[in-house]
Amino acid sequence: MRLKAVVLTLIIIASSCGTSPEWDESHKTNFLRACRREAGYEKQDLCTPLAAEIEDKIKLGASKSCLLFAANDIAIAVEPDQREQARQQFDSC
């Protein structure tokens, strides 16, 4: 499970390290692909709303890397309290 988290994080970071500081369709596509793969079938429905929230928060000036790390933690959280902690981190980015 830890290896999957590392892989997802690397994919997310790689997708965020382009020359554009904004969230574009390629970033969104990469995030959704990685999120859906790592979240598992039962949690895939988290990915699309997270992508939309990331886009909205970036437009408001939030840190893309902070959002992506927190979204990763939300997607891979096993326990509800882990998901809640990740959500709080995401909301504070």
Stockholm file with secondary structure:
# STOCKHOLM 1.0

chainA/1-93         MRLKAVVLTLIIIASSCGTSPEWDESHKTNFLRACRREAGYEKQDLCTPLAAEIEDKIKLGASKSCLLFAANDIAIAVEPDQREQARQQFDSC
#=GR chainA/1-93 SS CHHHHHHHHHHHHHHHCSSCSSCCHHHHHHHHHHHHHHHCGGGGGGHHHHHHHHHHHHHTTCCHHHHHHHHHHHHHCCSHHHHHHHHHHHHHC
#=GC SS_cons        CHHHHHHHHHHHHHHHCSSCSSCCHHHHHHHHHHHHHHHCGGGGGGHHHHHHHHHHHHHTTCCHHHHHHHHHHHHHCCSHHHHHHHHHHHHHC
//
